Amino acid sequence: MARDIDYAAIAVRTAIVEKFGRQNELQALEVTANDASISVVDGESSGEGTRDDLLAAVRAADSYAKLWEILATPRKS
């Protein structure tokens, strides 16, 4: 049975693919549901956060490269 975090990871992956998939190769994109967060990895780029944090980063990014810059920036708790 899927957990809420599993559905959240699917939502994050879908948002990334819908926004950046036409201009970028996303075959290496991995979005993984952890216990309390979601990990996003593409090659050597990685980020982790809640569904809300990750979706906010997708909305704020105007390019795939900018998404990884945003995810690499430490967030205030």
Residue pairs with C-beta under 8 A, 6 or more apart in sequence:
3 33
5 33
5 34
5 35
5 36
5 37
5 38
5 51
6 33
8 33
8 38
8 50
8 51
9 31
9 32
9 33
9 38
9 51
10 31
11 51
11 55
12 31
12 38
12 40
12 51
12 54
12 55
12 58
13 29
13 31
15 54
15 55
15 58
16 26
16 29
16 31
16 40
16 58
16 67
17 26
17 29
19 58
19 61
20 26
20 61
20 63
20 64
20 67
23 63
23 64
24 64
26 42
28 41
28 42
28 43
29 40
29 41
29 42
30 39
30 40
30 41
30 42
31 38
31 39
31 40
31 41
32 38
32 39
32 40
32 41
34 48
37 48
37 49
37 50
38 48
38 49
38 50
38 51
38 54
39 46
39 47
39 48
40 46
40 47
40 48
40 54
40 71
42 68
45 68
45 71
45 72
46 71
47 54
47 57
47 68
47 71
47 72
48 71
49 57
49 71
49 75
53 75
54 71
57 67
57 70
57 71
58 67
60 66
60 70
61 67
61 69
61 70
